[in-house]
Amino acid sequence: MADPDTEWSLPAWTYSDPEFFAVEVERIFRPAWQIVCHQSDIPAPGDFHTLDYIGESVIVVRGEDGAVRAFTNVCRHRGARIVDGFSGCAKKLVCPYHGWTYETDGRLSGVPMKASYGATFAMADHGLTPVDLESWQGFLFVRLVDDGGPSVAQMMAPYVEEIVAYRFEDMRALGRVTLRPRSVNWKNIGDNYSDGLHIAVAHPGLKRLMGDGYGVEASAHADKMWGPIVDRPSANLSERAYQHFLPDVPHLPPERQRLWTYYKLWPNFAFDIYPDQVDFMAWLPVSPTQTLIREISYALPDTRREMKAARYLNWRINRQVNAEDTALVARVQAGMGSASFTVGPLSEQEVALRHFCGRVRAVIPQARLHRAPGMGWSGRI
C-alpha cells in the first residue's frame, strides 16, 4: 500500500519525545541487527568483544571448540555485569560479584556454596542467556529479539556482488573502536548519512573529489550512496595527495579502483567502502536527544608506502567531513525544537530519506501525527 505521507519527513517531535523513543527501542532496536566486530578480532578461544546499547550489554566470544557465540553480559545470579571493556580474553567468564563461573559456550560450571541453593537447583538451567548471532562476510552481528525480520545477508543481497570484490573476510582492524557522543537524536545522524542533497552545499571537500558524480538509491533494507574520485587534481593539499598516492588495488575491478561507496542498513549502521579501506559506523541511541557513534576501520594487509599514505589521507579528509556533519546535525536538532516546525517536504531525489521515514511510520503509526499526542499515548497502543 502506498504511503500517503511519502512526500513528508518525520515530524520534529519524534526526534525528542521520550515516549516515542521508548517505542523505538522496543519496535525498532531490539529486533535490529547490530554490528559488533570482525571475526579476526576474536581469533583464539576465549577472545571476546562486547557491545553496549539500549540498556543491554552483549558479549561475543569464541569458544574452546572454535565456534563464536553471543550472550547477554549478565550473571544469572544477581544480574551483575560479568566482563568489562570493549574486548579481552578469558578462558572462563567469572562474575566478580559472587564468583559464578561460566564456560565460553555459556554453560554455568561453577557456583560457590552450590549446596546452599537447594535440591532443585540445576546448573543447566542457569547458563548465560544466548543472543542471536550472524556472521556476514566476516563481520559479526547480534540482535536481541527475532521478530522474523531479514538477516544481514538478506538486507545486503542487492549489493553482495559489489561487496565480494573487497574481500571483507580477509580484512583486519586498522585501529581500535572509537566512541563519539553526540547531543542529537539517532535519526538525525542517519538522515544526514543518506542525504545526498547537502554534499554540494556543505561538503566542499567531497564536491572537489567527486564533482557532480554523487548518487543515492534505496533498496528494501539498505541505502546506497556513491561517488567516483575525479581525475582533476583538487585544490586542497590532502585531497590532491590522496588522488596522487591512491595505488591500484589488484583484486578490485577497474570501475572500483577510484570509487567511494556507502551502504546504510536499517536502522542505524553503515559501511563506508573505499579502495584503500572499509569503515563501519553505528549510531547507537542513548536517549531521545543523545546518541553514541561507534566506529572502526578495517583493511587488507598492504605494506606499500603509497597505500599507507592513502589510508592516512583518507582519515584526514573524512575527519573534516565528520566535523562538518557534526555541526550540520546539531543545527537540525536545535531547529527541531522550534514550535514553528512540524514536518518538511522531501524532494523526489531524497529517495533514501523518503524510504526511511516510510519504514518508521509503518512500525510506529503515530509518526504520522504532525504534533505530539498527549502524554501517555504509548501506553494505549
N, C-alpha and C positions, 0 to 999 in steps of 0.2 A: 504494500500500500504506500502511495506517495506521501511524503512528509509535507503537510500543509505549511510548515514553518521553515522550509528548506532555504528560503532566501534571507533568513534572520539568524543572528548569533544567539548564543545562550544569554539569558538576562543577567544583568550585573549582580543581582542579589545572590545568584548561585555561586559566585566567586568569593563569598564571605560569610554565608549563612551557616551557623553551627549545625542546624538540623539537616540541611542539605548535605553538608559534609559527612555527617554520621550515616546517612543513607548511602552516599557514595562508597564509604568504607565497606558496608555490607554487600551492596549490589554490584559494585564495580571492582573494588580492590581485593576483597577476599577470594573471589573466583578468578582473579587475573594472574597470569604468569609473570614472574619477576626474575630478572637475571641475577645470578649470584657470583659466578666466577667461570673460569675456563677449566677444563679437565686437567690441563697441565699445571694448574695452581695447587692441585692436591694429588701429586704423583704417587705417594707412598702410603701404605696402611697407617691410619691414624691422622693423616693430614686432614685439616678441616678449614672451611670458610664459613663465616656467619653473615646473615643479613637481618637487620632490624628494621621493621616498618609496621605501620598501623597498630602499634602496641604488641607486636609479636617479635620474637627472636627465633630465627631458623638456623640450624646448623646443617651443613652439607659435609659429609665425612666419608672417606674411603675406608672400607672395612678390611679386616685381615684377609678376606677372600678376594680382595681387589675390587669388589663392587662398590659403587657410590650410592649412598642413601641420604635421605633428608629427614630431619626430625625437628620438632619444636625444642628449643634450647631451655627446657623446663623440667626440673626434677619432679617425679611423680609423688614425692613425699609431702613437701610443703610448698611446692611451686617455685623454689629458688632457681635463679638462672645458674646454669652449670658452668659454661665456659665464658670467658671474657675475650674481647679483642676481635679484630677482623679475621684473623687466621691463626693457625698454630698446628701443633702435632701432639696427639695424646693417644697412648696405647689403650688407655681406658678413660672413660668420661666419669669423673668423680665430682659429686656435688660438694662444694666447700662448706655447706651448712651442717649436714649430718653424716656425710661420708657415704651416701648411697652411691653405688658404683654400677656403671653401665658399660657394656661392650660396644665396640664400634658398629655392630649391627643392630644396636638399640636394646638388646636384652639386658634386663636387670640381673646382675651377677653377684652383688654384694650388698648386704643390709646389716649394719651393726645391731647387735641385740635382736636378731631376727625372731627369736622365740617369743619376745615380748609382744609381738603383733598378733598373736592368737593363732589357733589351729587352722583357721580358714584362710589365712594369708598365703597367697600363691605368688611366687616371684614372677611367673609367666604372665600374670595379669597386670604387671606394673612396669613394663618396658617403656621406653621413650615413645611419645606419640609420633607416628610417621606423618610425613608430608609428601604430597605428590612431587615427583621429580621427573624432569625431561632433559635429555641430552640432545642438543641440536647443533650439528656442525662443530662439535667440540665444546660448545658453551652449555652451562648447566643452569636450568631454570626451576623454580618451585612455585607452587600455588597452594593456598590454604584450603580452598573448597573446590570440589569438582561439580560445576553446575551444568556439565555437558557441553561446555564451550570448546572451541577448537584448540588443538595443540599448537605449539610454536611452529612446528613443521607445516601444519595446515595453514597457519596465518601467513607464512612466508612462501607458500607454494608458488604463487605467481612469479616469484623472483629467484627461485632456487637455482635456476640455470645460470643466472648472473653471478650468484654468490659462489658457486662451486669453484670458479677460476681463482678465487683468492686464497684457497686452501686454509680455511679457518681452523681446521683441526690441528694443523701443524704450527699454529701461532703460539707465541709465548708473551707474557706480560712485559711491557716496557718499563713499568714503574709500579707504584702502589695505588690502591684505591684512594681517591680524594673525595672529600665531602665538602660541599659548598652550601651553606644555609642561605635561603632567600625568603624575604618577608612578602611573599606573594602566594596566591592560590596556585595549586599544581596545574590547573587547567590553563592558566595564563602562560606558563612555561611551554606546555605542549602546543597551545595555539600559535605561539611565536615560532616554535620549531618548524611547523608545517606551513608557515606563512611565506609565500613567495613574493608577495607584493612589496614587502618592505626592503628587499635586498638592494634594489637600485637606489632607494632613498636613504637608508640608514646604515648600510654596509659598503662604504666606498671601496674597501679592500677587495671584497668579493666581486664587486662590479668591475674593478680593474682586472681581476684574474679571469672572470668568466664572461665579460661583455654582456651580450643580450641572450646568452645561452641557457640561463637558469630555467628549469622546468619543474612542474609539480603534477603528480597524479595520485589518485586514491583507488585502492582496491578494497575488498570486503573487510580486511582486518589490518591492513598496513598502508601507509602512505609512502610514496617515493618522491624524493627531490634529487635533482642532479644538475651539475654544471661542468662543462669541459673547460680545462685551463687553456686559455688562448695563447697563441704564439707571440703576439705583440708584447714586448717587454714592459712590465709595469713601471710606473714612475716611483714606486715605493721600493726601497732597498731590499727588505726582507722578501717581498713578493717576487721581485726580479731575480733574486738569488735562488729562490725556490724553483722558479721556472728554469733557471740555468742548471742547477745541480740535480734535479729530479732525474734519476737514471732510468733506463729501460728495465722493466721487470719481466724476466723471461717467461714466467708462467701466465702472464696476462695477455689477452688478445689485443691487437692494435688499438681498437676503439676504447680500451680501458686504461691505456698507458698514461693518459693525462686527463682522467675523468674523476671528479669527486661525486660520490653518490651517498645519499642519506635515506635510511629506511626507519620510519617511525611505526612501532607496533602498538596496538591497543593494549592498555590505555596510556602508558606512561614511560616507555623506554625506546631507545633508538640506537642504531648502528650508524656511525659516520665512517664510510669506507673510502679510503684514499689508496692510490697506488703504493704508497710507502708504509701505511699502517691502517689499523682499524681502531676506532674509539667506540666504547659503548657508554651511554649516558642514560640514567634513570632519574626521574624527578619524583621523589617519594613524598607523599603528603604527610605532614606533621599535624597541621591544624587547618582551619578554614583559610588562614592567611599566612601559613608558614610551610615551606617546602624545603627538602634537603636534596640537592643534586648530587648524585653518586656517579663517579666516572673513573674509567681506567683505559689505557691504551694497550693494544696487542699488535705484534708484528712477527713476521717470519725472520729467523736469524739471517742477518746480512751485514757483513763486516766492511763493505765498501765505504770509503770515505764520503763518496757522493750521497749514498743513502743515509748515512749518519747526519750529514748536513741537511738533507731534505727533511728528515724527521724533526730536527731541531727547528728549522724554519717553519715547518707546518705548525708546530707548537706556538711559535711567535705570532704567526698570522692569526691562528684561531684564538689565542689569548685576547687579541684585540677584538675579534668578533664577539667573544663571550662578554667582554666588558661593555660593548655596545648593546648587546641583547639584555644584559642585566639592567641597564638604565632604561631601555625601552619598556621592559615588562613592569618595572617599578612604576613608570608613568601610567601604564594601563591600570594597574591595581589601584593606584591613587585616584585616577579619574573615575573608576567604577564606584567610588564612594560617594559620588555626587548624586543627589536625588533627581537631577535633571536627565540622567542617563538610564535607559532601561535595556533596550536591545539595539543592535546596529545592523544595517543592511549588508549582505555579503555579495561580493562580486561573483559572476559566473566563473571567474578564474580562481576563486578561493575554494577549489574542489575539496581539498583535504579538510579545511575547516568546516565546510558545509557537512561533510560526511561525519566528522567527529561530533558536531552538535546534534545531528540526527540520531546518532547512537546513544548519546546521553539522554535525549528526550525519550527514546524508546525504552530505556532502562528505568528512567525516573520521569514519568509524565508531567510532574509538577514543574519541570524545567520549561514547560510551555507558557507558564504564567509570567507576565512581564513584571509583576510586583510580587514580593514575597507574601505567601499566605500567612494567616495568623499563627501565633505561637502554638506549638503542639500538633501542627499538621502532620508531622511524620508519624505520630502515634495513631493516626486514623487511617493509614494506608496499609 
